[in-house]
Each structure stands twice: as structure tokens, then as C-alpha cells.
Amino acid sequence: DLRGHTTVDALERFRERLQDGVFLGWRTFHVILGPSEELREAFLGLLGQPEAQAIARYAQAPIPMGGHQAWVLYYAGIASH
């Protein structure tokens, strides 16, 4: 939940949790941004960067999970041998 954080702080927290998900094997990651358009733009910009390559796809969250103020991110699957 990144509501109420500055954009810089929110993105840093997001980067940390993104890596947590990689190491812990998460399949999805729910991010609540709140109404800040600045944070939304920065967040979407970050998803296009190489540091977010662990995310295969993302979508706005369903209304009960935050709707247009939240996102569900799907981690890239790990190939099994």
C-alpha cells in the first residue's frame, strides 16, 4: 500500500517488495497507489524499466481490490526442468 508516500519513497518501497517477491517465489503482487496521478505515472514508467523484468504482465485491480487506484502484477514464471 503506497498511499500517502512521496513518489520517491513509494518507488523505493515498490522496488524492495518487487525483489522480495522474486526471492520468495510470489506469483502475483498487489499494489495500491491511491489517487496520485504523479505516482501512477512513475509506477507505470518503472514497470517499463529493466529492473522490473520479473513482472510478465500487469492489470488494474478489480474494484474490490482497489479498482483504478491499484494494480495486480504477475511475475514471470520460472521454467521447470
N, C-alpha and C positions, 0 to 999 in steps of 0.2 A: 504494500500500500504506500504509494509515493505522494499522496495528497498532502499538501501543506509544506512540502520540502521545496527548497530552491531548485532550479533546474540543474545546477552543477551538483548539488548534493544528491538529488534524485537519480541522476545518471550514474553517479559513483556507486550508490546503493544497488542500482539495477545491475551494473557490471559485476559486482560482488556476488549477487544472487544468481546471475547467469552462470558464473563459474561454479558456484555451489551445485547447481543443477547438473552440470556436466559431470562433476566428480561423484555426485550421489546417484546418477543414473535416472534423473527425472525424465518423464515423457512429455509433460506439459508444465507450463509456468503461467500463472495468472497474475497480471499486473494491473493495478488500479492507479490511474493517473489523476483522476479528478477533472475539473473543468478547465484547467490551464491549457490554453492553445499553444503557448510557448513550450511547455513541457511535452505536449503531444507531438509537436513538430520535431523537437530534439530527440524524442524517443524513436520516432519513425526514422529519422535520419541515422540514428545509431544502429538500427536494425539492418541498414544497408551497408554497414561497415564490416570489414573482415573480422573484427573482434566478436561479431555476433553470428559467425558462421555456424555455430552449433544449432541455431534456430533454422529449421527447414521451412516453416511457414507460420503464419500468424493470422488472427482474425479478431474482429471486435467481439467482445464477450456478449453472451446472451443477456437480456435485460435483468434477470435476477442476479447476475454476477457483475453488474456494473454498466451494461449497455455501452453507449458511445464513450464513456469515460474509463473503460477498461479493455484489456486485450488478453487473449489466450494465445500463448506461444507454444509451438510444438517443436520439440527438439528433434534433430536429425537422428534417425535410427542408427544403431550400431550393428554392423553386419555380423552375423554369427557364422562360425566356421563349422 
